[in-house]
Amino acid sequence: MSFLLSCGLCAADSLTLVPLDINDKLLTLLAGKDDPVPAGHLRFIGSFNEQSFSIPSLSNITVKTSSCSQIPLKIEESSLIGEFGSTVSLWLSFDVPSDEFSQDKPLTIEWGKDVSALNSKVKSIKVDIARANSYRTFTWRKKNDNSSFATIEVIADSGADYYFLWYLLPIAVISAVLAIRKALCQKKGESANSKI
């Protein structure tokens, strides 16, 4: 018990990971070939950009099981966002034995200068659609925080060219209808005032 307690105290910052099922949009976006998920494991894939997250080196972040064993991370090169010489956002993946976590045995993400992990950079992180049930994504919460949470997923497609401009058409139509309606209401108001 003292080992578990001391393990939790040495990390600079930490949050509890909350597993989530991967939705179809994320599966489609990440579809491709990658190393196969080992038998009896789940592969977690997600982005991490907690407000206080900032690390000088990619070895300064890790995921730990409830028994404090470190899980090596794969970090996507193209996802790295830096600020003032530190990384503040990244996409990562890691494999966990299916029986290594549960509500009673949560996973923890830890980061800071005191953390030293053997992580690796990869060109891309992909999902084998044929084995979609072996993949999960995640969100996070403070330790011992049992409050409800919600996530908003924003998926940007860099290969969209100018097709995204079609999204402006409904906005333009709604704006035009509202402007016409406002003008008509003002005319009715003016004609009612002139009759008085």
C-alpha positions in Angstrom: 0.0 0.0 0.0 2.9 2.4 0.8 4.3 1.7 -2.7 1.1 2.8 -4.3 1.0 5.9 -2.2 4.6 6.9 -2.9 4.1 6.3 -6.6 1.3 8.8 -6.7 3.2 11.4 -4.8 6.3 11.5 -7.1 4.5 12.7 -10.3 4.4 16.4 -11.1 0.9 16.4 -12.5 -1.6 13.5 -13.0 -5.2 12.9 -14.1 -7.4 9.8 -14.2 -8.1 8.5 -17.7 -11.7 7.7 -18.5 -12.1 5.1 -21.3 -14.6 5.7 -24.1 -15.7 3.7 -27.1 -14.3 5.0 -30.4 -17.1 6.5 -32.5 -17.5 5.9 -36.3 -16.1 9.3 -37.3 -12.9 8.7 -35.4 -12.6 5.2 -36.8 -13.0 6.5 -40.3 -10.5 9.3 -39.8 -7.8 7.0 -38.4 -8.5 4.0 -40.7 -5.3 2.4 -42.0 -2.5 0.0 -41.2 -0.6 -0.1 -38.0 1.1 -2.6 -35.7 -1.6 -5.2 -34.8 -3.1 -4.9 -31.3 -1.6 -7.8 -29.1 -4.1 -10.5 -28.2 -5.9 -9.8 -24.9 -5.1 -6.1 -25.1 -6.9 -2.9 -25.9 -5.3 0.0 -27.8 -6.2 3.5 -26.5 -5.8 6.3 -29.0 -6.5 10.0 -28.3 -5.2 13.5 -28.1 -4.0 15.0 -24.8 -4.1 18.8 -24.3 -5.1 19.4 -20.8 -4.9 23.1 -19.9 -1.9 22.8 -17.6 -0.1 20.3 -19.8 3.4 21.3 -20.9 6.5 19.1 -21.2 10.0 19.9 -22.3 10.6 16.4 -23.7 8.4 13.5 -25.0 9.9 11.3 -22.2 8.2 13.5 -19.6 4.7 11.9 -20.1 3.5 8.4 -19.2 0.4 6.4 -18.5 0.4 4.2 -15.4 -1.8 1.3 -14.3 -3.2 1.1 -10.8 -0.2 -1.0 -9.8 2.1 2.0 -11.0 3.7 0.2 -13.9 4.5 2.5 -16.8 3.0 1.9 -20.2 5.1 2.9 -23.2 3.4 5.5 -25.4 3.5 6.0 -29.2 3.3 9.7 -30.0 2.4 10.9 -33.5 5.0 13.3 -34.9 2.7 15.5 -36.9 0.4 16.0 -34.0 2.9 17.8 -31.8 2.0 21.4 -30.9 4.7 23.4 -29.2 4.6 26.7 -27.2 7.7 28.5 -25.8 9.9 25.4 -26.4 7.5 22.9 -24.7 4.9 20.5 -26.1 1.4 21.4 -25.1 -0.7 19.0 -27.2 -0.2 15.6 -28.8 -1.8 12.4 -30.2 -0.8 9.3 -28.4 -1.6 5.6 -28.4 -0.8 2.8 -25.9 -1.7 -0.9 -25.4 -3.1 -2.2 -22.1 -4.0 -5.7 -21.1 -7.9 -5.9 -21.0 -7.8 -7.0 -17.3 -5.4 -4.2 -16.2 -8.0 -1.5 -15.8 -11.6 -1.1 -14.5 -13.5 1.4 -12.5 -11.7 0.1 -9.4 -8.3 0.0 -11.2 -8.2 3.3 -13.3 -5.4 4.3 -15.6 -3.5 7.5 -14.8 -1.7 9.9 -17.2 1.2 11.7 -15.6 3.5 14.4 -16.9 6.2 16.8 -15.7 10.0 17.1 -15.4 10.0 14.3 -12.7 8.5 11.8 -15.2 10.9 9.7 -17.2 9.4 7.2 -19.7 10.5 5.2 -22.7 8.1 6.6 -25.4 8.5 6.5 -29.1 7.6 8.8 -32.0 5.7 7.4 -34.9 4.7 9.0 -38.3 1.0 8.2 -37.8 -1.4 6.4 -35.6 -3.9 4.3 -37.4 -6.9 2.0 -36.6 -7.5 -1.5 -38.1 -11.2 -1.2 -38.9 -11.5 -5.0 -39.0 -10.6 -5.1 -35.3 -12.4 -1.9 -34.3 -13.6 -3.6 -31.0 -9.9 -3.7 -29.8 -9.7 0.2 -29.8 -10.8 2.8 -27.3 -10.3 6.5 -26.9 -10.3 8.5 -23.6 -11.0 11.7 -21.8 -9.7 12.6 -18.3 -10.8 13.9 -15.0 -9.2 14.9 -11.7 -8.5 12.1 -9.3 -11.4 11.3 -7.0 -13.7 13.5 -9.1 -16.8 11.5 -9.8 -18.7 14.4 -11.6 -20.3 13.9 -15.0 -18.4 15.0 -18.1 -19.0 15.6 -21.7 -16.7 15.8 -24.7 -16.9 17.8 -27.9 -15.0 16.3 -30.8 -13.7 18.5 -33.6 -12.3 16.7 -36.6 -10.4 18.7 -39.1 -9.7 17.3 -42.6 -6.6 19.0 -44.1 -7.4 17.4 -47.5 -10.8 19.1 -47.8 -9.6 21.8 -50.2 -12.4 24.3 -50.8 -15.3 21.9 -50.2 -15.7 23.3 -46.7 -17.1 26.5 -48.3 -20.4 24.6 -48.8 -21.0 24.9 -45.1 -21.2 28.7 -45.6 -24.2 28.3 -47.9 -26.8 27.5 -45.2 -25.4 30.2 -43.0 -25.7 32.8 -45.8 -29.3 31.7 -46.6 -30.4 32.0 -43.0 -28.7 35.4 -42.7 -30.4 36.6 -45.8 -33.9 35.4 -44.7 -33.4 37.1 -41.3 -32.3 40.4 -42.9 -35.3 40.4 -45.3 -37.6 39.6 -42.4 -36.2 42.5 -40.4 -36.6 44.9 -43.3 -40.2 43.8 -43.8 -41.0 44.3 -40.1 -39.4 47.8 -40.1 -41.6 48.7 -43.1 -44.7 47.5 -41.4 -43.8 49.5 -38.3 -43.2 52.6 -40.3 -46.5 52.3 -42.3 -48.4 51.7 -39.0 -46.9 54.9 -37.5 -47.7 57.0 -40.6 -51.4 56.0 -40.4 -51.5 57.2 -36.8 
